[in-house]
Amino acid sequence: MPTALPSLTPREQLRAGRLPRRLTQLYLGLALYGFSMAMVIEAGLGLDPWDVLHQGLGEQLGWSFGTVTIVVGALVLLLWIPLRQWPGLGTVSNVVVIGVAVDAGLWLLPPVDSLPVRIALLLGGVVANGLAGATYLASSFGAGPRDGLMTGLVARTGRSVRLVRTLIELTVLGVGVLLGGTVGIGTVLYAVAIGPLVQLFLPLVAVRLPGRTPHPPVSRRPRPPAGAPAGRRGTG
């Protein structure tokens, strides 16, 4: 069943209540997101799909990796318009905090040569990334450009986070490979695992906002035949 994430305007995000808890969750989630990215990079077993795309575009355009990342993020934000997504504190913080956390993680993590340790680092990084993504998204301060694309499509299509995130990751990966980006086993693992992981962790870190408790899903039953007595559903 899809996990509902509220779509709030920037003003509503600040007035939604439980501010200390949500701010703490936002920045802990973003810091863990950046550190988990450093774990995947340090494992050296493949970039995540978006970074494969960034690398491929950089090779085609002759731009630096950082420049491509910024431009792609800006273009993805344009896709928010038809999806009626609102930016927020989390959108801005996403760029700054994750970038600092990645650099800090790469500085703290020692070089790893042992293959079993690299595999463990990769697996831990992917799982931590799923938890981090769910944690900061559930704070309801707005998603980063790429995660906002996911939440917008979930809201507009009614599909699960697991399905939408996986389809986005596989699409981005395919385009990145066609443009010359390099992949590894970590790339494939991330692409197929990150959606289910975010879906798994979201209910565990969800913040109940006052007055915005999601309604339970409505069970859709077939309408009674014309002329049937009230309270009956046909001949079952």
Secondary structure, DSSP 8 states (H G I E B T S, - for coil): ---------HHHHHHSS-HHHHHHHHHHHHHHHHHHHHHHHHHTS---HHHHHHHHHHHHHT--HHHHHHHHHHHHHHTHHHHT----HHHHHHHHHHHHHHHHHHHHS-----HHHHHHHHHHHHHHHHHHHHHHHTTTS---HHHHHHHHHHHHH---HHHHHHHHHHHHHHHHHHTT----HHHHHHHHHHHHHHHHHHHHH----TT--------------TT--TT--S--
